[in-house]
Structure formats: C-alpha cells, structure tokens
Amino acid sequence: MGRASTSHQPLRKVPAPADSGARVLQLPRMGRWALDVAFVWKAVLTLGLVLLYYCFSIGITFYNKWLTKSFHFPLFMTMLHLAVIFLFSALSRALVQCSSHRARVVLSWADYLRRVAPTALATALDVGLSNWSFLYVTVSLYTMTKSSAVLFILIFSLIFKLEELRAALVLVVLLIAGGLFMFTYKSTQFNVEGFALVLGASFIGGIRWTLTQMLLQKAELGLQNPIDTMFHLQPLMFLGLFPLFAVFEGLHLSTSEKIFRFQDTGLLLRVLGSLFLGGILAFGLGFSEFLLVSRTSSLTLSIAGIFKEVCTLLLAAHLLGDQISLLNWLGFALCLSGISLHVALKALHSRGDGGPKALKGLGSSPDLELLLRSSQREEGDNEEEEYFVAQGQQ
C-alpha cells in the first residue's frame, strides 16, 4: 500500500539552474550574431571583388583607348598582351603545381590542334578586332556595340542547339538589336570603319563563346580550370593573329622609330612598359572575373557586367567628352533591358531545373572570358567553394 501510494504522488517540478534560461536565450542570440557577421562579411567580400573586376575591366578599356592614340599598332599590342597572359598563366600553373604536388593538364598535339585551335582563332580575332577599333571609335560606341555580342551569342547558341528557341529569346534579340540601332542612329561621333570592326568582333565573339563553352564542357580534356584554358589558348591565339599583324602592321612597325628603328632608348622602354602594363591588366581582368564567380556566382558576374557598361558610358562622357544624345541613351537603355531580361531568364531557368545545366546557356557579358566555366556550378550550394587555383584542384 505504501509503495502504491508513493507511485500516485504528483511529480515535483525541479527548478532549472539559474543560468539555464540565459543560456537558452544566449544561443539564438549568438547564432543570429554569427549569421549577421557572416552576411556582412559575404557582402563586403562580394563588393570588393566586384570593384576589383570593375577596376580591371573598365581600366583596360580606357587604357587601350589611351594607348592607341599614341601607339597606332593595336594588333602588335594585342599580341604582346597574349604573350604576357601566357607568361603569367604558366607562372600560376607552376606555383600551383609546386604547392599541390599535382601535375597540370597538358593536351596532346592532336587534341590541341583539333579542339583548341578553332576556339583560339575565334578569340584572337575577337580581341584583335576590338583593340583595332579603338583607332576609330569612341569608348561609348565601342561599349555599346560590344554589348550586342549577346545577340550573336544567342544566335549561335540556337544554331549549335545550346539554347532552345523561345518567345522570350526573340524578345531579347529584338531589344538588343533595336537598342543598337537607336544608339548608332545619327550619332555625331559615328565612324563606319570602326563600327564595322567592333561589330565584326561581336559577331566573331558569338562564335568564340559558343566554341569556348563546347570546349570547356569536354571533361576529358581537363580544361575546366581557367588558368589551364588561358595557358593553352594564348600560343594559338598569337599564331592566329600574326598573319593579320604581318599584313596590316608589319611593314609600318618595322620602320617605326618607336620599336625597331628606335633612336631614344628611354622612349623604347616607355613604350614596352606601357604595352606590358596592358598585358598585366588583361591577365588581371581574367583573374578577377574568376575570383568573382568562384566566390559568388555567374549570376553575380552577369549583373555586375550590366552595371559596368553603365559606368563605362558615364565615365566616357565625363572624362573623354564622348557626345551621347538622348536618343543614344534611350537605345543604350533598351539594349541593357534586353541583356537584363536574358540574365533574368537564365536565373529563372536555372532555379526551375534545380541548378544550371552543363549544356544550357552562355555568359551574358561578352567581355567575360571565364564566365562560361562557372555556368557548371550550382549557384546556391557552392558559393563558399574554395578557390581551387590556389589549392591546385581541377
């Protein structure tokens, strides 16, 4: 009986320790504080990487325009830039290999000539014609016309069946084409020869990006690392651009007192130093693009590219005195709306499929040589992925 009575006694609530409530409240506060710090750090890091990308991208545009005013050999300038990029790419590969003790990929001659050569030739012509156009066009006209490369990228994506024909893509094409027409219509600083060069570069850029995506999607080649891609592309780009240089600039450069027939050693060193600095900016542009996509996402890079075009036009009007009419600004806004729509469609399409498809879509910014590689990443789960160039990963 006594044992039964004790079993029906009500249980007494044991008082919790005095600091348990504080501890229970403290954990959520600490968790929120850690999340806030992580968010602020991520925002600061993203902003810093975007600004770094802006410095190299906008900087090399204005630098090449400034340099071509006094050095009228843009193809030679481009070839020297390619040599500098190859030098820094080889140095980066050597440092990564020493730190990781992993051999870097080296393609066979058969794969190199059959699979890499078409991409290298298209890239060389795109970059070469773009720099050549600086002799004739303003920075604003160059920026606007190069933005139309998305138009040709979409066209070649449809031809190579990397994109599916949709009404939204037709609208994107019409917006970009209409904006380009409005920007160039009755432009006071319009130059037919320069415009043809930039438009040709944009057209070849469409082929370039399509071939580049197809190249990077061949996993058996092992060129997913952009440093390896740049290392393999630059020699063939140099050789592909050399005939064009020999025909249009070879004779004039050989008789120029700035390079081969120099009389002032100081002037020669200044010219070579200026060209070398441009090569460093070109390599820094590709590297900053890769840093941005590896720490954020390809969507961040695409959006940053849109605002970069706006910044470039504003700086061109303010610093260089480029004359941009209201109709030109409206055309630029129309073109940017088409690019923005394309970026938004890509983002929605990626979310709907649970992540970017390896065989779908191309980069939205024509200047971003490394954007295509990042389209194979998942934009949510891999945002904190380690910078695999520094770690020697592939």
Secondary structure as UniProt FT lines:
FT   HELIX           2..7
FT   TURN            18..19
FT   HELIX           20..70
FT   HELIX           74..100
FT   HELIX           109..111
FT   HELIX           112..116
FT   HELIX           117..133
FT   TURN            134..136
FT   HELIX           139..147
FT   HELIX           149..159
FT   TURN            160..161
FT   HELIX           167..184
FT   TURN            185..186
FT   TURN            188..189
FT   HELIX           192..216
FT   HELIX           219..221
FT   HELIX           226..248
FT   HELIX           250..254
FT   TURN            257..261
FT   HELIX           265..295
FT   HELIX           298..319
FT   HELIX           326..352
FT   TURN            353..354
FT   TURN            358..359
FT   TURN            366..367
FT   TURN            369..370
FT   HELIX           371..374
FT   TURN            375..376
FT   TURN            379..384
FT   HELIX           388..391
//
